[in-house]
């Protein structure tokens, strides 16, 4: 991972609050699904976040492999995807983005040798 001062921090490149909000709102009991246009925007933003995070994680990590499958064109929702499936896809993308963010932060953390 590049640590140059010219490269923005992950938190500046990824909408972390949006990822966390999607997960929180989707798992709260009694919360209605957002309107379809909002979900379409969420999916687009989360897909972009996942694509930005992929290079930060090792390719062999399971989080990388799961996330990569989600952003492949054949895995993306089509215009005829129903509202519920779109909502589920946004939640799955949010979890994938969170997992990648966790992996990227672990990779960036200084490793302390154990004795």
N, C-alpha and C positions, 0 to 999 in steps of 0.2 A: 504494500500500500504506500502511496506517495504521501509524504508528510511535509511537503513544501508549504511555506506560508502563503503561496499564491493559490493553493488549492483550498476551496472553502470546506469547512467542517461538514460532516455528514448532516448534522442538524440544520445547517444552512441550505443544503441541497435537497433535502427530503422533507416532506410535510409530516413530521412526526406527530404533531397534534391531530392532524386529520386521520392518521392511521389509528391513533389511540381512541379518538372520538368515534370512529366507525365501529371499532370493536366494542367499546362501552355501550353505545346506543343500540347496537344490534343484539346485544346479550341482555339488555335490561328487560324484565318482564313487562308486558303491556304496552310496549312501544310499537307504534305503527311503522310500517316500512315507509321510507322516504318516497316522495313522488318519483316516477320513472325518470324524468329529466335530471333530477338530482343524482339518482343512482348512476345514470350514464356518465355524468361528470365525475362522480366518485371513482367509478371503474377506470376512466381515462387517467385521472390523477394518480390513482394507486398503481396502475400499470406503469406509468412513467416513473414512479418512485421505485418500484421493484426493479425496473430496468437500470436505474441509476445505482441501485445497491448491489446488483449482481457482480460487478467487477470487484467489489470490496470483500467478497467472501471466496474462500477456496472452492474450486470447481468440484472437488470430491466431497464437500460437505452436503449432508442430506437437505439442509435448508436451501442451498443453491440449486440442487437438482429439482426440488419441488417447485421452487419459484420459477425456474427456467421453463418448466412445463406449462405454468400458468400464463406466461406471456407469449407463448408461441401462437401464431395466427390461428391455428385450428382450435386452440383452447379458449380463445376470446369469444365473448358473447356476440351473437349476430343481431341484426336489427329486430328480428322476430323473437328473440329470447323473452320469455315471460317475466313479469315483474318479480316474482318470487325467486326465480333462478338468477336474475340479475342481482338481487339483494344478496343472495347466498354467495355469488361470485365476488361481490365487493367485500364481503366479510372474509372470504378465503384469501383474497389478495391482501387485505389488511393484515391478516395473521402472517402471511408469507413475508410481507414487508417488515413486520415487527421481528420475525425470526432472523431475517437477513441483517437488520439493524443490530440485533443482539450479537450475531456472529461477527459483524464488522467491528463492533466496539471491542469484543474480546480479542480479535486479531490485532487491533490497534493498541491495546493495553500492553504496557511493558511486562515482559515475562520475567518472573523472579525464579531463579533456579532453586530447586528444592534439594535439601541435603539428606 
